[in-house]
Amino acid sequence: MTTLQSVPALGTHPASGSLPSRAETREQLSKAAYDLLVIGGGILGISTAWHAAQSGLRVALVDAGDFAGATSSASSKLLHGGLRYLQTGAVKLVAENHFERRAVSRQVAPHLANPLTFYLPVYKGGPHGAAKLGAGVFAYSALSAFGDGVGHVISPAKAQRDVPELRTDNLKAVAVYGDDQMNDARMALMTVRAAVEAGAVVLNHAAVTGLRFTKGRVTGADLEDRLDGTEFGVNARLVLNATGPWVDHLRRMENPDAAPSIRLSKGAHLVLKRTRPWKAALATPIDKYRITFALPWEDMLLLGTTDEVYEGDPADVAVNEKDTAQILDEAAFSIRDQQLSRDLITYSFAGLRVLPGGPGDTSKAKRETVVTEGRGGMLSVAGGKWTTFRHIGRTVMNKLAALPGHPLAEDMEPISHLPKKLPLPGIANPNAVAHRLLIDGGTPGPRMSADTARHLATHYGSLSFDIARMANENPALAERIHPDAPEIWAQVAYARDHEWAETADDVLRRRTTLTIRGLATDEIRAGVESMLGDRD
């Protein structure tokens, strides 16, 4: 393993096109007048900023933490139509979800999404029979225009060849369907990059300390840079509150009497080392409405999720012993014990679903987007799901265009005039990128290993070549960060110079996979922090 001492002069020659400094960005935010200030750097706020910038608006985006630092990087990592929604008769919703899923995985970000086959095991005494699930997966694939094949039923023996740890006791049949998977943090970062390329100005680790008012209208926000304590402000004609679980906190800054608009549901996940390779995912029915997932992801196994009301501070959400026991117990319905040993757990994480306020079981609540306007004219948007992040951005833009008095409409290009499937930066065939990295990797620098080439191709697309050039120019940057992970030190320098990484967690948890693999050692963390501090 390379330590930082063997990586010379990392910060003295940043790659061309490096980001402006935080001080420069703060000054730009303070001096310019923006049409739209988006508060909240989860995927909902990011998507809105991207679409608003495409529409020609002057857009600023800030977040108190890192981009996708909370729930947007704590999802089940799926782009999916929502098989369970068929049970409630939401056929139109599933078809719309499939359309968005296919658009993202085929045209918008094929370098960041990959198809994944799902197996739905049907056990004796289970909540659903084989005929019902067989019909369900056929209908599900039909709503996707059979773009992922035809949903069908296979034998337990065939399924176990692809999922070696599948529990076959009392297993009657296995239904098969297709969806897509992603690394949510990487998808969010690429969308931030797309927003910036479209003209947005962004800053993470900048917390709102108060809202600015002009004649009773919200016209900006006061902020504090959480890294050095600098105070500054942003003026805007319209402010969008996209703070997710904190949406009501910001609404009360606008109006102390604002009634709660949302409720929260916690979803916990576990990441485990795999005992053997998996070629498909498991989606196991727990009861009539709930499914537990076992997903091969980033060379690991991702288990989850839970769904229960959460009433604490959103900043404190975490996986507890009850969550861990529930996830392992539910996984045991369809997975053999040897794969569920607690010794295999490398990481756990929890996120908060933002649901419309009201009574009822959170597991049955609609994952819909709610847009409200406050007393001071601030728009608040909450809810939705990852799969439809582009649709949510368009929805908010249509709301902006239709505001009373049309304050922004005259400066906006209508959303209907924008490209329907504008790709995210780095779009490329990841197989072709990986091949090129392997072919070109030996000159002039050290040869790149196959797993590193594949990792770069599926997390950066064609931007991988920028990282490869950095590694070629400085061989120390071509060294692995940890021998058991595909990442190289050039990715840390790239995250610093091009991806707004400010803290070790920004790099280890969201721009690489070191944390989820359980490999973010103290030595590696110190090396990353040293590299992040080594800026011009």
C-alpha positions as CSV (number, residue, x, y, z in Angstrom):
1,M,0.0,0.0,0.0
2,T,1.3,3.4,-0.9
3,T,1.5,5.9,1.9
4,L,1.4,9.6,1.3
5,Q,5.1,10.0,2.0
6,S,5.8,8.1,-1.3
7,V,3.5,10.4,-3.3
8,P,5.6,13.5,-4.1
9,A,4.4,17.0,-4.8
10,L,0.8,16.1,-5.1
11,G,-0.6,19.6,-4.8
12,T,2.0,21.7,-6.6
13,H,0.7,20.9,-10.1
14,P,-3.1,20.5,-10.0
15,A,-4.7,19.3,-13.2
16,S,-5.7,21.9,-15.8
17,G,-9.2,23.2,-15.3
18,S,-9.2,22.8,-11.6
19,L,-12.1,24.2,-9.6
20,P,-12.0,27.8,-8.2
21,S,-11.0,28.0,-4.6
22,R,-13.6,28.2,-1.9
23,A,-12.7,31.9,-1.3
24,E,-13.2,32.6,-5.0
25,T,-16.6,30.8,-5.0
26,R,-17.8,32.6,-1.9
27,E,-16.9,35.9,-3.4
28,Q,-18.7,35.0,-6.6
29,L,-21.8,34.0,-4.6
30,S,-21.7,37.2,-2.5
31,K,-21.3,39.6,-5.4
32,A,-23.6,38.2,-8.1
33,A,-27.4,38.4,-8.1
34,Y,-29.0,35.1,-8.8
35,D,-32.4,34.2,-10.2
36,L,-32.5,31.0,-8.1
37,L,-30.8,29.9,-4.9
38,V,-31.1,26.2,-4.3
39,I,-30.5,25.3,-0.7
40,G,-29.8,21.6,-0.4
41,G,-27.3,19.5,-2.4
42,G,-29.1,16.2,-2.4
43,I,-30.2,14.8,-5.8
44,L,-33.4,16.7,-5.8
45,G,-31.7,20.1,-5.4
46,I,-28.9,19.1,-7.7
47,S,-31.3,18.0,-10.5
48,T,-33.3,21.3,-10.1
49,A,-30.1,23.3,-10.3
50,W,-29.1,21.4,-13.4
51,H,-32.4,22.0,-15.2
52,A,-32.6,25.6,-14.1
53,A,-29.1,26.3,-15.4
54,Q,-30.0,24.6,-18.7
55,S,-33.0,26.9,-18.8
56,G,-30.8,30.0,-18.7
57,L,-31.3,31.0,-15.1
58,R,-28.5,32.3,-12.9
59,V,-28.3,29.5,-10.4
60,A,-26.5,29.0,-7.0
61,L,-26.5,25.8,-5.1
62,V,-25.3,25.4,-1.5
63,D,-25.4,22.6,1.0
64,A,-24.5,22.5,4.7
65,G,-22.6,19.2,4.2
66,D,-21.3,17.5,1.1
67,F,-23.2,17.0,-2.1
68,A,-25.3,13.8,-1.7
69,G,-23.9,13.7,1.8
70,A,-27.0,12.4,3.5
71,T,-29.9,10.4,2.2
72,S,-28.9,10.7,-1.5
73,S,-25.9,8.5,-0.9
74,A,-27.7,6.2,1.5
75,S,-30.2,4.7,-1.0
76,S,-30.6,1.1,-2.1
77,K,-28.5,2.0,-5.2
78,L,-31.3,1.1,-7.6
79,L,-32.9,2.6,-10.7
80,H,-36.1,0.7,-10.8
81,G,-39.7,0.8,-11.9
82,G,-41.0,-0.3,-8.5
83,L,-42.3,-3.8,-8.8
84,R,-44.3,-3.5,-5.5
85,Y,-46.3,-0.6,-6.9
86,L,-48.1,-3.0,-9.2
87,Q,-49.8,-4.5,-6.2
88,T,-51.6,-1.2,-5.6
89,G,-52.6,-0.9,-9.2
90,A,-50.2,2.0,-9.9
91,V,-49.6,0.8,-13.5
92,K,-49.0,4.4,-14.9
93,L,-46.5,5.1,-12.2
94,V,-44.5,2.0,-12.9
95,A,-44.5,2.7,-16.6
96,E,-43.3,6.3,-15.9
97,N,-40.6,5.0,-13.6
98,H,-39.4,2.5,-16.2
99,F,-39.2,5.3,-18.8
100,E,-37.0,7.3,-16.5
101,R,-34.9,4.3,-15.6
102,R,-34.3,3.4,-19.2
103,A,-33.5,7.0,-20.1
104,V,-30.9,7.3,-17.3
105,S,-29.3,3.9,-17.8
106,R,-29.3,3.9,-21.6
107,Q,-28.9,7.5,-22.8
108,V,-28.1,9.9,-19.8
109,A,-25.6,7.9,-17.8
110,P,-24.8,4.4,-19.2
111,H,-21.3,4.8,-17.7
112,L,-22.8,5.1,-14.2
113,A,-25.6,2.6,-14.3
114,N,-25.6,-1.1,-15.1
115,P,-28.3,-3.7,-15.7
116,L,-29.0,-6.1,-12.9
117,T,-31.0,-9.3,-13.0
118,F,-33.3,-9.9,-10.1
119,Y,-34.6,-13.2,-8.7
120,L,-37.8,-13.3,-6.7
121,P,-37.8,-16.6,-4.7
122,V,-41.1,-18.2,-4.1
123,Y,-41.1,-20.3,-0.9
124,K,-43.7,-22.7,0.4
125,G,-45.9,-20.8,2.7
126,G,-44.7,-17.4,1.4
127,P,-46.8,-14.3,0.9
128,H,-47.2,-14.8,-2.8
129,G,-47.5,-17.9,-5.1
130,A,-45.4,-18.7,-8.1
131,A,-48.3,-18.0,-10.6
132,K,-48.9,-14.6,-9.1
133,L,-45.3,-13.6,-9.1
134,G,-44.7,-15.0,-12.6
135,A,-47.6,-12.9,-13.9
136,G,-46.3,-9.9,-11.9
137,V,-42.8,-10.0,-13.4
138,F,-44.2,-10.5,-16.9
139,A,-46.4,-7.4,-16.5
140,Y,-43.5,-5.5,-15.0
141,S,-41.3,-6.3,-18.0
142,A,-44.2,-5.5,-20.4
143,L,-44.4,-2.0,-18.8
144,S,-40.7,-1.6,-19.7
145,A,-41.5,-2.6,-23.3
146,F,-39.5,-5.8,-22.6
147,G,-36.3,-3.8,-22.8
148,D,-34.8,-6.0,-20.2
149,G,-36.2,-9.3,-21.5
150,V,-39.4,-11.0,-20.6
151,G,-40.2,-11.6,-17.0
152,H,-40.4,-15.4,-16.4
153,V,-40.0,-18.2,-13.9
154,I,-37.0,-20.5,-13.5
155,S,-36.1,-23.5,-11.4
156,P,-34.4,-23.3,-8.0
157,A,-31.4,-25.2,-9.4
158,K,-30.8,-22.7,-12.2
159,A,-31.2,-19.8,-9.8
160,Q,-28.7,-21.3,-7.3
161,R,-26.0,-21.4,-10.1
162,D,-26.2,-17.6,-10.3
163,V,-26.7,-17.0,-6.6
164,P,-24.7,-19.7,-4.8
165,E,-25.8,-18.7,-1.3
166,L,-29.5,-19.0,-2.2
167,R,-31.5,-21.0,0.4
168,T,-33.3,-23.8,-1.5
169,D,-35.2,-25.4,1.4
170,N,-38.9,-25.2,0.5
171,L,-38.1,-23.1,-2.6
172,K,-40.7,-23.8,-5.2
173,A,-39.7,-21.5,-8.0
174,V,-37.9,-18.2,-8.8
175,A,-39.4,-15.3,-10.8
176,V,-37.0,-13.3,-12.9
177,Y,-37.1,-9.6,-13.9
178,G,-34.6,-6.8,-14.8
179,D,-33.8,-3.4,-13.4
180,D,-30.7,-1.2,-13.0
181,Q,-28.1,-0.4,-10.4
182,M,-25.8,2.6,-9.7
183,N,-23.4,4.2,-7.2
184,D,-25.7,6.9,-6.0
185,A,-23.0,9.2,-4.8
186,R,-21.1,9.1,-8.1
187,M,-24.4,9.7,-10.0
188,A,-25.1,12.8,-7.9
189,L,-21.6,14.1,-8.3
190,M,-21.8,13.8,-12.1
191,T,-25.1,15.7,-12.0
192,V,-23.4,18.5,-9.9
193,R,-20.8,18.6,-12.6
194,A,-23.4,18.9,-15.3
195,A,-25.1,21.7,-13.4
196,V,-21.8,23.6,-13.2
197,E,-21.1,23.0,-16.9
198,A,-24.5,24.5,-17.6
199,G,-23.5,27.6,-15.6
200,A,-24.5,27.0,-11.9
201,V,-22.3,28.1,-9.1
202,V,-22.0,25.5,-6.3
203,L,-20.5,25.3,-2.8
204,N,-20.7,22.4,-0.3
205,H,-20.1,22.6,3.5
206,A,-21.8,26.0,3.6
207,A,-24.6,26.1,6.1
208,V,-27.6,28.5,6.1
209,T,-27.7,30.6,9.3
210,G,-30.7,32.7,8.3
211,L,-32.9,33.8,5.4
212,R,-32.8,37.3,3.8
213,F,-36.0,39.2,3.4
214,T,-37.1,42.1,1.2
215,K,-40.5,43.6,2.0
216,G,-41.5,40.2,3.5
217,R,-40.3,38.1,0.6
218,V,-37.4,35.7,0.9
219,T,-34.7,37.0,-1.3
220,G,-31.6,35.1,-0.3
221,A,-29.7,33.5,2.6
222,D,-26.9,34.2,5.0
223,L,-24.4,31.4,5.2
224,E,-21.3,30.2,7.1
225,D,-18.5,28.2,5.6
226,R,-18.3,25.2,7.9
227,L,-14.6,24.7,7.0
228,D,-13.2,28.0,8.1
229,G,-16.1,29.9,9.7
230,T,-16.3,32.6,7.0
231,E,-19.7,34.3,6.9
232,F,-21.2,35.4,3.6
233,G,-24.5,35.7,1.9
234,V,-26.3,35.1,-1.4
235,N,-29.1,37.2,-3.0
236,A,-31.6,35.7,-5.2
237,R,-35.0,36.5,-6.8
238,L,-36.3,33.1,-5.6
239,V,-35.1,30.6,-3.0
240,L,-35.8,26.9,-3.3
241,N,-35.7,24.8,-0.1
242,A,-34.6,21.3,-1.1
243,T,-33.1,20.3,2.2
244,G,-34.8,16.9,2.4
245,P,-35.3,15.8,6.0
246,W,-34.5,19.4,7.1
247,V,-37.2,20.9,4.9
248,D,-39.4,22.0,7.8
249,H,-36.5,23.4,9.7
250,L,-35.9,25.9,6.9
251,R,-39.6,26.5,6.5
252,R,-39.7,27.6,10.1
253,M,-36.9,30.1,9.3
254,E,-39.3,31.6,6.8
255,N,-42.3,31.4,9.1
256,P,-41.9,30.3,12.7
257,D,-45.6,29.2,12.7
258,A,-45.2,26.9,9.7
259,A,-46.9,23.5,10.3
260,P,-45.0,20.3,9.7
261,S,-45.3,19.2,6.0
262,I,-43.5,15.9,6.0
263,R,-42.8,12.8,8.0
264,L,-39.6,10.7,7.9
265,S,-39.0,7.0,7.4
266,K,-35.7,5.4,8.1
267,G,-34.1,3.0,5.7
268,A,-31.1,1.1,7.0
269,H,-28.6,-1.1,4.9
270,L,-25.7,-3.4,5.6
271,V,-22.7,-4.0,3.4
272,L,-21.0,-7.4,3.6
273,K,-18.1,-9.2,2.0
274,R,-19.3,-11.8,-0.4
275,T,-18.3,-15.4,0.2
276,R,-18.7,-16.2,-3.5
277,P,-19.5,-14.3,-6.7
278,W,-23.2,-13.4,-7.3
279,K,-24.5,-13.0,-10.9
280,A,-28.0,-11.8,-9.9
281,A,-29.7,-10.0,-7.0
282,L,-32.4,-11.3,-4.7
283,A,-35.7,-9.5,-4.0
284,T,-37.4,-11.6,-1.3
285,P,-41.0,-10.9,-0.3
286,I,-41.3,-10.4,3.4
287,D,-45.0,-9.8,3.5
288,K,-47.7,-8.6,1.2
289,Y,-46.1,-5.2,0.7
290,R,-42.4,-5.4,1.7
291,I,-39.4,-6.8,-0.1
292,T,-35.9,-7.2,1.2
293,F,-33.0,-6.9,-1.2
294,A,-29.7,-8.7,-1.4
295,L,-27.7,-6.9,-4.1
296,P,-24.2,-7.6,-5.5
297,W,-22.7,-4.1,-5.5
298,E,-19.2,-2.8,-5.7
299,D,-17.8,-6.3,-5.3
300,M,-19.7,-6.5,-2.0
301,L,-23.2,-7.6,-0.9
302,L,-25.8,-4.9,0.0
303,L,-28.6,-5.9,2.3
304,G,-31.7,-4.0,3.2
305,T,-33.8,-2.1,3.8
306,T,-35.9,-1.2,6.8
307,D,-38.9,1.1,6.8
308,E,-40.0,2.7,10.1
309,V,-41.1,6.1,11.3
310,Y,-38.2,8.3,12.4
311,E,-38.8,11.3,14.7
312,G,-35.3,12.2,15.9
313,D,-32.7,14.7,14.6
314,P,-32.0,13.9,10.9
315,A,-28.3,14.5,11.6
316,D,-28.3,11.6,14.1
317,V,-29.8,8.9,11.9
318,A,-27.7,5.7,12.1
319,V,-28.0,1.9,12.0
320,N,-28.7,0.4,15.4
321,E,-28.7,-3.1,16.7
322,K,-32.4,-3.5,16.0
323,D,-31.9,-2.6,12.4
324,T,-28.9,-5.0,11.9
325,A,-30.8,-7.9,13.5
326,Q,-33.9,-7.2,11.3
327,I,-32.0,-7.0,8.1
328,L,-30.0,-10.2,8.8
329,D,-33.2,-12.0,9.9
330,E,-35.1,-11.0,6.8
331,A,-32.2,-11.8,4.6
332,A,-32.1,-15.3,6.1
333,F,-35.4,-16.1,4.5
334,S,-33.6,-16.7,1.2
335,I,-29.8,-16.6,2.0
336,R,-27.7,-19.3,3.7
337,D,-26.2,-18.6,7.1
338,Q,-22.6,-18.6,6.0
339,Q,-23.1,-15.4,4.0
340,L,-24.9,-13.7,6.8
341,S,-22.1,-13.9,9.4
342,R,-21.7,-10.6,11.3
343,D,-18.0,-10.9,10.8
344,L,-18.6,-10.2,7.1
345,I,-20.2,-6.8,7.7
346,T,-17.9,-4.0,6.5
347,Y,-20.2,-1.0,6.8
348,S,-23.7,0.1,7.6
349,F,-25.7,3.2,6.6
350,A,-29.1,4.7,7.0
351,G,-31.1,7.3,5.1
352,L,-34.4,9.1,5.6
353,R,-37.2,8.9,3.2
354,V,-39.2,12.2,3.1
355,L,-42.9,11.3,2.9
356,P,-45.9,13.6,2.7
357,G,-47.3,14.3,6.1
358,G,-50.3,12.3,7.3
359,P,-51.3,9.0,9.1
360,G,-50.7,5.5,8.0
361,D,-47.9,2.9,7.6
362,T,-44.8,4.5,6.1
363,S,-44.1,1.3,4.0
364,K,-47.4,1.9,2.1
365,A,-46.9,5.7,1.7
366,K,-46.5,7.1,-1.8
367,R,-43.0,8.2,-2.7
368,E,-44.3,11.4,-4.3
369,T,-42.8,14.9,-4.7
370,V,-44.5,17.7,-2.8
371,V,-43.9,21.3,-3.7
372,T,-45.2,24.1,-1.4
373,E,-44.9,27.9,-1.3
374,G,-44.4,29.6,2.0
375,R,-45.5,32.9,3.4
376,G,-42.4,34.6,2.2
377,G,-42.5,33.1,-1.3
378,M,-39.8,30.4,-0.7
379,L,-40.6,27.2,-2.5
380,S,-40.1,24.0,-0.6
381,V,-39.8,20.7,-2.4
382,A,-39.5,17.3,-0.8
383,G,-39.9,13.6,-1.5
384,G,-39.7,11.6,-4.6
385,K,-37.3,8.8,-5.5
386,W,-33.8,8.4,-7.1
387,T,-35.1,6.8,-10.3
388,T,-37.1,9.9,-11.3
389,F,-34.5,12.5,-10.4
390,R,-34.6,14.1,-13.8
391,H,-38.4,14.2,-13.8
392,I,-38.4,15.9,-10.4
393,G,-36.1,18.6,-11.7
394,R,-38.4,19.2,-14.6
395,T,-41.5,19.2,-12.3
396,V,-39.9,21.9,-10.1
397,M,-39.0,24.0,-13.2
398,N,-42.6,23.9,-14.5
399,K,-43.7,25.1,-11.0
400,L,-41.2,28.0,-11.2
401,A,-42.5,29.0,-14.6
402,A,-46.1,29.0,-13.4
403,L,-45.6,31.1,-10.2
404,P,-48.0,34.0,-9.7
405,G,-46.7,37.0,-11.6
406,H,-44.3,34.7,-13.5
407,P,-41.2,36.3,-11.9
408,L,-38.8,33.9,-13.6
409,A,-40.7,32.8,-16.7
410,E,-39.5,35.6,-19.0
411,D,-35.8,34.7,-18.3
412,M,-36.3,30.9,-18.7
413,E,-36.2,28.7,-21.7
414,P,-39.3,26.6,-21.4
415,I,-38.5,23.1,-20.0
416,S,-40.2,21.6,-23.1
417,H,-37.5,23.2,-25.2
418,L,-34.6,21.6,-23.4
419,P,-32.9,18.4,-24.6
420,K,-35.0,15.5,-23.4
421,K,-32.1,13.1,-22.6
422,L,-29.1,15.3,-22.1
423,P,-26.2,13.0,-21.0
424,L,-24.2,13.5,-17.9
425,P,-20.4,14.3,-18.2
426,G,-18.2,11.3,-19.0
427,I,-20.8,9.5,-21.1
428,A,-19.2,6.6,-22.8
429,N,-19.5,2.8,-23.2
430,P,-17.7,1.7,-20.0
431,N,-16.5,-1.5,-21.7
432,A,-14.7,0.5,-24.4
433,V,-13.3,2.9,-21.7
434,A,-11.9,0.0,-19.7
435,H,-10.4,-1.6,-22.8
436,R,-8.7,1.7,-23.7
437,L,-7.3,2.2,-20.2
438,L,-5.8,-1.3,-20.3
439,I,-4.4,-0.8,-23.8
440,D,-3.0,2.7,-23.2
441,G,-2.1,2.3,-19.5
442,G,1.5,1.1,-20.1
443,T,2.7,4.2,-21.9
444,P,4.3,6.2,-20.5
445,G,3.4,5.2,-17.0
446,P,2.8,2.0,-15.1
447,R,0.4,-0.6,-16.5
448,M,-3.1,-0.3,-15.0
449,S,-4.7,-3.4,-13.5
450,A,-7.9,-4.8,-14.9
451,D,-10.0,-4.2,-11.8
452,T,-8.8,-0.5,-11.6
453,A,-9.6,0.0,-15.3
454,R,-13.1,-1.4,-14.8
455,H,-13.7,0.6,-11.7
456,L,-12.7,3.9,-13.3
457,A,-14.7,3.2,-16.4
458,T,-17.9,2.5,-14.5
459,H,-17.5,5.5,-12.1
460,Y,-16.1,8.2,-14.3
461,G,-16.8,7.1,-17.9
462,S,-14.5,8.9,-20.4
463,L,-13.3,11.2,-17.6
464,S,-11.2,8.2,-16.5
465,F,-8.7,9.2,-19.1
466,D,-8.0,12.4,-17.1
467,I,-7.3,10.3,-14.0
468,A,-5.1,8.0,-16.1
469,R,-3.1,10.9,-17.4
470,M,-2.5,12.1,-13.8
471,A,-1.2,8.6,-12.9
472,N,1.0,8.5,-16.0
473,E,2.6,11.8,-15.2
474,N,3.2,10.9,-11.5
475,P,3.7,7.1,-11.1
476,A,3.1,7.4,-7.3
477,L,-0.5,8.4,-8.1
478,A,-0.9,5.1,-10.0
479,E,-0.5,3.1,-6.8
480,R,-3.5,1.6,-5.1
481,I,-4.8,3.4,-2.0
482,H,-5.4,0.0,-0.4
483,P,-4.3,-3.4,-1.8
484,D,-7.9,-4.8,-1.5
485,A,-9.6,-2.0,-3.4
486,P,-9.3,-0.9,-7.0
487,E,-8.9,2.8,-6.3
488,I,-5.6,4.6,-7.0
489,W,-4.2,7.8,-5.4
490,A,-4.9,9.8,-8.6
491,Q,-8.6,9.6,-7.7
492,V,-8.0,11.5,-4.5
493,A,-6.1,14.2,-6.4
494,Y,-8.9,14.3,-9.0
495,A,-11.6,14.5,-6.3
496,R,-9.7,17.5,-4.7
497,D,-9.2,19.3,-8.0
498,H,-12.4,18.5,-9.9
499,E,-15.1,17.1,-7.5
500,W,-15.4,19.5,-4.6
501,A,-13.9,17.0,-2.1
502,E,-13.0,18.9,1.1
503,T,-12.8,16.2,3.8
504,A,-11.6,12.7,4.1
505,D,-15.2,11.4,4.3
506,D,-16.0,13.3,1.1
507,V,-13.3,11.2,-0.6
508,L,-13.5,7.9,1.3
509,R,-17.3,7.6,1.6
510,R,-18.7,9.3,-1.5
511,R,-16.0,9.7,-4.2
512,T,-14.5,6.3,-3.7
513,T,-15.6,3.0,-2.2
514,L,-12.9,2.7,0.5
515,T,-15.3,3.3,3.4
516,I,-18.1,0.9,2.3
517,R,-15.4,-1.8,1.8
518,G,-14.3,-1.3,5.4
519,L,-10.8,-0.2,4.2
520,A,-10.7,3.5,5.4
521,T,-7.9,2.9,7.9
522,D,-6.4,5.6,10.0
523,E,-3.3,5.6,7.8
524,I,-5.3,6.0,4.6
525,R,-7.5,8.7,6.2
526,A,-4.3,10.6,7.2
527,G,-3.0,10.3,3.7
528,V,-6.2,11.5,2.1
529,E,-6.3,14.5,4.5
530,S,-2.7,15.4,3.7
531,M,-3.4,15.3,0.0
532,L,-6.6,17.4,0.4
533,G,-4.6,20.0,2.3
534,D,-1.9,20.1,-0.4
535,R,-3.5,22.6,-2.7
536,D,-2.2,25.6,-4.5
